[in-house]
Amino acid sequence: MDIKTLVFPAIASIGALIVYFGLGIGVGVARVKYKISPPQTTGNEDFERVYRAHQNTLEQIVIFLPAMWLYSIFVNPNWGAIAGAIWIVGRIAYAWGYYIEAGKRAAGNAIASLATLFLLFGTLFSLVRGLFFAA
């Protein structure tokens, strides 16, 4: 595989990390705005939603990044990057919705989760198919 074929998944990875970093900055800003000093993580519902959006993104990025890279290496790097871009949009929508109201995070979560599932099961299908139907 030519290294140039991995440029788009690399860009999607950097995009995901920038989103995560930005959400972390948002937590810092929210700490000041809502007067929640470290190490506290509770005390104001608005702060708690910002904090949870960041923490949940951390929880999901641990699954997403390896899934995207496995898909990109073993299946198709362009489709891996597209799914990565969809995940990024989903996580932004998730955080934005969560900031407004906890119940408004569902659509973004569904978008990002479907992208991750596509990557996971797409890779698994391709690997198993390769094992049993290799030429």
N, C-alpha and C positions, 0 to 999 in steps of 0.2 A: 504494500500500500504506500503510495506516495504521500509524503508528509503534508503536501498542499491540500490533500483531500480532507484533512482534519482541521483546516482553518475555521470553518463554520462552527463545528462543535466547540472549538476552543473559544470562539467569540461568544457562543451561547453560555459557556461556562463562566466567562468573565462577566457577562451580563447578569447571570444568576448571583454571582458573588457581589456585584455592585448593588443589586437589589437588597441582598442580605446586609451589606455594609450600610446602605441608606436607611434600612429599617432600624439598625443599631443606633445610628445618629438620631433617628426619630425618638428612640427610647431616651436618649440623653436630653433632648429638647423637652420631652414630656416630663422628665424628672424635674427640670427647672420650672416648667409651667405649672405643674400640679404639686410642687414642693414635696416630692418623694425622694428622700435622701437614700443613697446606698447604705446598707444592703437591702433596704425595704423594697418589696415588690407589690405591696398591697396598700390600701388606704384611700384610693381614689379610683372609681370605676373607669373613668376615661383613661387614666394612666395604665390601668391593668389591661385594657384592650390593646393599647399600643405595645405594651410589654409582651402580651401573649401572641400578637401578630409576629413579632420578631422571634420569639422562642419557637413558635410553631413552624416558622420558615426554617429555622435551624434543624428542627426535627425532620422536616421533609427534604431538605437539601442533601442530607446524608444518604437518603435513598435515591434521590433524583440524579445527582452527579454520576455515581457509578453506573446507574442504569443507562444514562445518556451515552456515556463513553463505551460501555459494552455494546450497545446498539450501534453506535457509530463505527466501531471497529469490526464487529461481526456481521452487521446487516447492511447499513447504508448511512454514511456520514451526513449526507444532505438531509435525509429524513430525520436523523437523530437531532440535527441542529434545528430543524423546523419544530419538532416536538419540544426541544429546549426553549425555543422562543415562545411557544404556546404555554409552557410551564411558567415562564417569566411573567407573561401577561396574566395568567391565572393567579400567581402569587401577589402581583400588584393589586389586582381586583380584590383578592382576599383581604389584604391589609387595608385597603381603602374602605371596603365595606365594614370590616371589623372596627375601624376607627369611628365610623358613624354609629353603628349599632351591632351588637354581637350577632344578631340574626341575619345581618346582611353580608356575612362572610361566605355563605354557602355556595353561591355561584362561582366565585373565584376558587374556592377549595375544590369544587367539582372539576373545573377546567384543569387545574394543576394536577389533580389526582388522576384524571383520565390520561393526561400526557405521560405521567409516570407509569401507569399501568400499560399503556401502549408500548413504552420502551422496554419494560420488564418482560412482558409476555411476547412481544415481538422478537426479542433476543432469544428467549427460551425456545420459542417455536423454531426459529432459524437454527439454533444449535442442535436441537433434537432432530430436526429434519436432516441436518448435515450428517449426523451420526448414523442414521438409518438409511438414508437415501443418497449417500455420497457416491459419486461416479468412480 
